[in-house]
Amino acid sequence: MSASSLFPLVVDRDRSLAFPETPTALPWPLVAAHENQALINHGQSIIELAENGGIEWSEMVAVLEDRPWHWMSVDEAAERLEELFADWVFMLPKQIQAAAQKPMTTPNKVSL
């Protein structure tokens, strides 16, 4: 998957109308950072999960919080997902700046 791809979330029409601010997909880099938890919770890679249509909001909250899944109301899951996404967006410029400040490494020269 490319960095510009989106990871789908399972959202039925009623939920999307009730919670219009909650995303129906998340940026791939946000989800990819939690691949290990997705494997633990679902036994599938994030690529496999995406190919199968994604996961529900409460399942995604558990993955993004790096914890096992537990039941949460739709309201609670929607609110928490919005918070997690907003936190990620807020931190993105700092992550980009930190990456830009890391010195570039060059490969070691091999003597023949």
C-alpha positions as YAML, in Angstrom:
chain: A
units: angstrom
residues:
- id: 1
  name: MET
  ca: [0.00, 0.00, 0.00]
- id: 2
  name: SER
  ca: [1.21, 3.49, -0.71]
- id: 3
  name: ALA
  ca: [1.54, 6.13, 1.98]
- id: 4
  name: SER
  ca: [-1.39, 8.03, 0.41]
- id: 5
  name: SER
  ca: [-3.77, 5.06, 0.72]
- id: 6
  name: LEU
  ca: [-6.60, 4.98, 3.21]
- id: 7
  name: PHE
  ca: [-7.53, 2.14, 5.53]
- id: 8
  name: PRO
  ca: [-11.31, 1.51, 5.36]
- id: 9
  name: LEU
  ca: [-13.55, 1.47, 8.40]
- id: 10
  name: VAL
  ca: [-16.79, -0.49, 8.45]
- id: 11
  name: VAL
  ca: [-19.49, 2.14, 8.74]
- id: 12
  name: ASP
  ca: [-23.14, 1.56, 7.94]
- id: 13
  name: ARG
  ca: [-25.31, 4.34, 6.53]
- id: 14
  name: ASP
  ca: [-27.10, 5.03, 9.84]
- id: 15
  name: ARG
  ca: [-23.81, 5.51, 11.70]
- id: 16
  name: SER
  ca: [-22.39, 7.81, 9.06]
- id: 17
  name: LEU
  ca: [-25.53, 9.96, 9.28]
- id: 18
  name: ALA
  ca: [-25.49, 9.97, 13.10]
- id: 19
  name: PHE
  ca: [-21.75, 10.70, 13.33]
- id: 20
  name: PRO
  ca: [-20.86, 12.76, 10.23]
- id: 21
  name: GLU
  ca: [-17.54, 13.96, 11.70]
- id: 22
  name: THR
  ca: [-16.21, 10.47, 12.34]
- id: 23
  name: PRO
  ca: [-13.96, 9.22, 9.56]
- id: 24
  name: THR
  ca: [-14.94, 6.34, 7.30]
- id: 25
  name: ALA
  ca: [-11.27, 5.68, 6.49]
- id: 26
  name: LEU
  ca: [-7.95, 6.52, 8.13]
- id: 27
  name: PRO
  ca: [-4.57, 7.39, 6.64]
- id: 28
  name: TRP
  ca: [-2.50, 4.27, 6.08]
- id: 29
  name: PRO
  ca: [0.53, 5.56, 8.07]
- id: 30
  name: LEU
  ca: [-1.63, 6.03, 11.17]
- id: 31
  name: VAL
  ca: [-2.86, 2.45, 11.07]
- id: 32
  name: ALA
  ca: [0.47, 0.97, 9.93]
- id: 33
  name: ALA
  ca: [2.13, 2.25, 13.10]
- id: 34
  name: HIS
  ca: [-0.09, -0.20, 15.02]
- id: 35
  name: GLU
  ca: [0.21, -3.25, 12.76]
- id: 36
  name: ASN
  ca: [1.41, -5.49, 15.58]
- id: 37
  name: GLN
  ca: [-1.74, -4.82, 17.61]
- id: 38
  name: ALA
  ca: [-3.91, -5.50, 14.55]
- id: 39
  name: LEU
  ca: [-2.17, -8.86, 14.19]
- id: 40
  name: ILE
  ca: [-2.72, -9.62, 17.88]
- id: 41
  name: ASN
  ca: [-6.38, -8.57, 17.88]
- id: 42
  name: HIS
  ca: [-7.41, -9.97, 14.49]
- id: 43
  name: GLY
  ca: [-4.81, -12.50, 13.41]
- id: 44
  name: GLN
  ca: [-4.47, -10.64, 10.12]
- id: 45
  name: SER
  ca: [-2.16, -7.98, 8.74]
- id: 46
  name: ILE
  ca: [-3.56, -4.53, 8.09]
- id: 47
  name: ILE
  ca: [-3.32, -5.27, 4.36]
- id: 48
  name: GLU
  ca: [-5.51, -8.36, 4.84]
- id: 49
  name: LEU
  ca: [-7.95, -6.43, 7.04]
- id: 50
  name: ALA
  ca: [-8.21, -3.66, 4.44]
- id: 51
  name: GLU
  ca: [-8.72, -6.15, 1.62]
- id: 52
  name: ASN
  ca: [-11.58, -7.67, 3.65]
- id: 53
  name: GLY
  ca: [-13.32, -4.29, 4.00]
- id: 54
  name: GLY
  ca: [-11.71, -2.90, 7.14]
- id: 55
  name: ILE
  ca: [-12.78, -3.08, 10.78]
- id: 56
  name: GLU
  ca: [-15.42, -1.47, 12.99]
- id: 57
  name: TRP
  ca: [-14.80, 1.75, 14.91]
- id: 58
  name: SER
  ca: [-14.40, 0.10, 18.32]
- id: 59
  name: GLU
  ca: [-11.98, -2.43, 16.84]
- id: 60
  name: MET
  ca: [-9.92, 0.39, 15.32]
- id: 61
  name: VAL
  ca: [-9.85, 2.26, 18.63]
- id: 62
  name: ALA
  ca: [-8.37, -0.84, 20.29]
- id: 63
  name: VAL
  ca: [-5.75, -1.17, 17.54]
- id: 64
  name: LEU
  ca: [-4.77, 2.52, 17.73]
- id: 65
  name: GLU
  ca: [-4.57, 2.35, 21.52]
- id: 66
  name: ASP
  ca: [-2.42, -0.82, 21.28]
- id: 67
  name: ARG
  ca: [-4.73, -2.85, 23.51]
- id: 68
  name: PRO
  ca: [-7.12, -5.79, 23.26]
- id: 69
  name: TRP
  ca: [-10.62, -5.07, 22.00]
- id: 70
  name: HIS
  ca: [-13.45, -4.57, 24.46]
- id: 71
  name: TRP
  ca: [-17.03, -3.55, 23.89]
- id: 72
  name: MET
  ca: [-17.76, 0.17, 23.69]
- id: 73
  name: SER
  ca: [-20.87, 2.01, 22.63]
- id: 74
  name: VAL
  ca: [-21.03, 3.48, 19.16]
- id: 75
  name: ASP
  ca: [-21.03, 6.96, 20.72]
- id: 76
  name: GLU
  ca: [-17.92, 6.22, 22.75]
- id: 77
  name: ALA
  ca: [-16.11, 4.60, 19.81]
- id: 78
  name: ALA
  ca: [-16.94, 7.48, 17.47]
- id: 79
  name: GLU
  ca: [-15.77, 10.08, 19.99]
- id: 80
  name: ARG
  ca: [-12.55, 8.23, 20.78]
- id: 81
  name: LEU
  ca: [-11.76, 7.62, 17.11]
- id: 82
  name: GLU
  ca: [-12.17, 11.35, 16.41]
- id: 83
  name: GLU
  ca: [-9.80, 12.12, 19.32]
- id: 84
  name: LEU
  ca: [-7.17, 9.63, 18.17]
- id: 85
  name: PHE
  ca: [-7.28, 10.95, 14.62]
- id: 86
  name: ALA
  ca: [-7.04, 14.57, 15.81]
- id: 87
  name: ASP
  ca: [-4.07, 13.69, 18.05]
- id: 88
  name: TRP
  ca: [-2.30, 12.05, 15.10]
- id: 89
  name: VAL
  ca: [-2.95, 15.08, 12.85]
- id: 90
  name: PHE
  ca: [-1.67, 17.40, 15.60]
- id: 91
  name: MET
  ca: [1.55, 15.39, 16.00]
- id: 92
  name: LEU
  ca: [2.21, 15.00, 12.27]
- id: 93
  name: PRO
  ca: [4.14, 18.27, 11.76]
- id: 94
  name: LYS
  ca: [6.36, 17.44, 14.76]
- id: 95
  name: GLN
  ca: [7.07, 13.97, 13.34]
- id: 96
  name: ILE
  ca: [7.90, 15.43, 9.94]
- id: 97
  name: GLN
  ca: [10.19, 18.02, 11.51]
- id: 98
  name: ALA
  ca: [11.97, 15.38, 13.63]
- id: 99
  name: ALA
  ca: [12.48, 13.18, 10.57]
- id: 100
  name: ALA
  ca: [13.90, 16.12, 8.61]
- id: 101
  name: GLN
  ca: [16.41, 16.85, 11.38]
- id: 102
  name: LYS
  ca: [17.82, 13.33, 11.47]
- id: 103
  name: PRO
  ca: [21.19, 13.17, 9.73]
- id: 104
  name: MET
  ca: [21.21, 11.25, 6.49]
- id: 105
  name: THR
  ca: [23.34, 8.15, 6.67]
- id: 106
  name: THR
  ca: [25.41, 7.01, 3.77]
- id: 107
  name: PRO
  ca: [26.24, 3.40, 3.07]
- id: 108
  name: ASN
  ca: [29.68, 2.22, 4.10]
- id: 109
  name: LYS
  ca: [32.21, 2.03, 1.33]
- id: 110
  name: VAL
  ca: [33.29, -1.46, 0.49]
- id: 111
  name: SER
  ca: [37.00, -1.98, -0.17]
- id: 112
  name: LEU
  ca: [37.98, -4.46, -2.83]
...
